């Protein structure tokens, strides 16, 4: 999901699900996808 940070609406780490907000057919659509976190982002 690298490069898609602007589309991410919500991440539920317990359920391992990410919700993306994308535009399809001129409408905003929420897309739920499975997620596996490999490593934590380090600042």
Phi and psi in radians as a Rosetta constraint file:
Dihedral C 1 N 2 CA 2 C 2 CIRCULARHARMONIC -1.116 0.35
Dihedral N 2 CA 2 C 2 N 3 CIRCULARHARMONIC 2.315 0.35
Dihedral C 2 N 3 CA 3 C 3 CIRCULARHARMONIC 1.582 0.35
Dihedral N 3 CA 3 C 3 N 4 CIRCULARHARMONIC -0.071 0.35
Dihedral C 3 N 4 CA 4 C 4 CIRCULARHARMONIC -1.963 0.35
Dihedral N 4 CA 4 C 4 N 5 CIRCULARHARMONIC 0.374 0.35
Dihedral C 4 N 5 CA 5 C 5 CIRCULARHARMONIC -1.029 0.35
Dihedral N 5 CA 5 C 5 N 6 CIRCULARHARMONIC -0.570 0.35
Dihedral C 5 N 6 CA 6 C 6 CIRCULARHARMONIC -1.222 0.35
Dihedral N 6 CA 6 C 6 N 7 CIRCULARHARMONIC -0.352 0.35
Dihedral C 6 N 7 CA 7 C 7 CIRCULARHARMONIC -1.550 0.35
Dihedral N 7 CA 7 C 7 N 8 CIRCULARHARMONIC -0.310 0.35
Dihedral C 7 N 8 CA 8 C 8 CIRCULARHARMONIC -1.254 0.35
Dihedral N 8 CA 8 C 8 N 9 CIRCULARHARMONIC 2.153 0.35
Dihedral C 8 N 9 CA 9 C 9 CIRCULARHARMONIC -1.727 0.35
Dihedral N 9 CA 9 C 9 N 10 CIRCULARHARMONIC -0.694 0.35
Dihedral C 9 N 10 CA 10 C 10 CIRCULARHARMONIC -2.756 0.35
Dihedral N 10 CA 10 C 10 N 11 CIRCULARHARMONIC 2.526 0.35
Dihedral C 10 N 11 CA 11 C 11 CIRCULARHARMONIC -2.215 0.35
Dihedral N 11 CA 11 C 11 N 12 CIRCULARHARMONIC 2.184 0.35
Dihedral C 11 N 12 CA 12 C 12 CIRCULARHARMONIC -1.891 0.35
Dihedral N 12 CA 12 C 12 N 13 CIRCULARHARMONIC 1.752 0.35
Dihedral C 12 N 13 CA 13 C 13 CIRCULARHARMONIC -1.240 0.35
Dihedral N 13 CA 13 C 13 N 14 CIRCULARHARMONIC -0.459 0.35
Dihedral C 13 N 14 CA 14 C 14 CIRCULARHARMONIC -1.252 0.35
Dihedral N 14 CA 14 C 14 N 15 CIRCULARHARMONIC -0.711 0.35
Dihedral C 14 N 15 CA 15 C 15 CIRCULARHARMONIC -1.574 0.35
Dihedral N 15 CA 15 C 15 N 16 CIRCULARHARMONIC -0.103 0.35
Dihedral C 15 N 16 CA 16 C 16 CIRCULARHARMONIC 0.988 0.35
Dihedral N 16 CA 16 C 16 N 17 CIRCULARHARMONIC 0.893 0.35
Dihedral C 16 N 17 CA 17 C 17 CIRCULARHARMONIC -2.304 0.35
Dihedral N 17 CA 17 C 17 N 18 CIRCULARHARMONIC 2.430 0.35
Dihedral C 17 N 18 CA 18 C 18 CIRCULARHARMONIC -2.042 0.35
Dihedral N 18 CA 18 C 18 N 19 CIRCULARHARMONIC 2.473 0.35
Dihedral C 18 N 19 CA 19 C 19 CIRCULARHARMONIC -1.940 0.35
Dihedral N 19 CA 19 C 19 N 20 CIRCULARHARMONIC 2.113 0.35
Dihedral C 19 N 20 CA 20 C 20 CIRCULARHARMONIC -1.878 0.35
Dihedral N 20 CA 20 C 20 N 21 CIRCULARHARMONIC 2.579 0.35
Dihedral C 20 N 21 CA 21 C 21 CIRCULARHARMONIC -1.953 0.35
Dihedral N 21 CA 21 C 21 N 22 CIRCULARHARMONIC 2.010 0.35
Dihedral C 21 N 22 CA 22 C 22 CIRCULARHARMONIC -2.229 0.35
Dihedral N 22 CA 22 C 22 N 23 CIRCULARHARMONIC 2.809 0.35
Dihedral C 22 N 23 CA 23 C 23 CIRCULARHARMONIC -1.836 0.35
Dihedral N 23 CA 23 C 23 N 24 CIRCULARHARMONIC 2.106 0.35
Dihedral C 23 N 24 CA 24 C 24 CIRCULARHARMONIC -2.301 0.35
Dihedral N 24 CA 24 C 24 N 25 CIRCULARHARMONIC 2.289 0.35
Dihedral C 24 N 25 CA 25 C 25 CIRCULARHARMONIC 0.943 0.35
Dihedral N 25 CA 25 C 25 N 26 CIRCULARHARMONIC 0.736 0.35
Dihedral C 25 N 26 CA 26 C 26 CIRCULARHARMONIC 1.096 0.35
Dihedral N 26 CA 26 C 26 N 27 CIRCULARHARMONIC 0.420 0.35
Dihedral C 26 N 27 CA 27 C 27 CIRCULARHARMONIC -2.300 0.35
Dihedral N 27 CA 27 C 27 N 28 CIRCULARHARMONIC 2.560 0.35
Dihedral C 27 N 28 CA 28 C 28 CIRCULARHARMONIC -1.373 0.35
Dihedral N 28 CA 28 C 28 N 29 CIRCULARHARMONIC 2.271 0.35
Dihedral C 28 N 29 CA 29 C 29 CIRCULARHARMONIC -2.251 0.35
Dihedral N 29 CA 29 C 29 N 30 CIRCULARHARMONIC 2.346 0.35
Dihedral C 29 N 30 CA 30 C 30 CIRCULARHARMONIC -1.568 0.35
Dihedral N 30 CA 30 C 30 N 31 CIRCULARHARMONIC 2.245 0.35
Dihedral C 30 N 31 CA 31 C 31 CIRCULARHARMONIC -2.051 0.35
Dihedral N 31 CA 31 C 31 N 32 CIRCULARHARMONIC 2.194 0.35
Dihedral C 31 N 32 CA 32 C 32 CIRCULARHARMONIC -1.748 0.35
Dihedral N 32 CA 32 C 32 N 33 CIRCULARHARMONIC 2.201 0.35
Dihedral C 32 N 33 CA 33 C 33 CIRCULARHARMONIC -2.262 0.35
Dihedral N 33 CA 33 C 33 N 34 CIRCULARHARMONIC 2.660 0.35
Dihedral C 33 N 34 CA 34 C 34 CIRCULARHARMONIC -1.212 0.35
Dihedral N 34 CA 34 C 34 N 35 CIRCULARHARMONIC 2.632 0.35
Dihedral C 34 N 35 CA 35 C 35 CIRCULARHARMONIC -2.475 0.35
Dihedral N 35 CA 35 C 35 N 36 CIRCULARHARMONIC 2.381 0.35
Dihedral C 35 N 36 CA 36 C 36 CIRCULARHARMONIC -2.224 0.35
Dihedral N 36 CA 36 C 36 N 37 CIRCULARHARMONIC 2.121 0.35
Dihedral C 36 N 37 CA 37 C 37 CIRCULARHARMONIC -1.534 0.35
Dihedral N 37 CA 37 C 37 N 38 CIRCULARHARMONIC 2.086 0.35
Dihedral C 37 N 38 CA 38 C 38 CIRCULARHARMONIC -1.509 0.35
Dihedral N 38 CA 38 C 38 N 39 CIRCULARHARMONIC -0.813 0.35
Dihedral C 38 N 39 CA 39 C 39 CIRCULARHARMONIC -2.624 0.35
Dihedral N 39 CA 39 C 39 N 40 CIRCULARHARMONIC 2.707 0.35
Dihedral C 39 N 40 CA 40 C 40 CIRCULARHARMONIC -1.389 0.35
Dihedral N 40 CA 40 C 40 N 41 CIRCULARHARMONIC 2.450 0.35
Dihedral C 40 N 41 CA 41 C 41 CIRCULARHARMONIC -1.178 0.35
Dihedral N 41 CA 41 C 41 N 42 CIRCULARHARMONIC 2.286 0.35
Dihedral C 41 N 42 CA 42 C 42 CIRCULARHARMONIC -1.890 0.35
Dihedral N 42 CA 42 C 42 N 43 CIRCULARHARMONIC 2.226 0.35
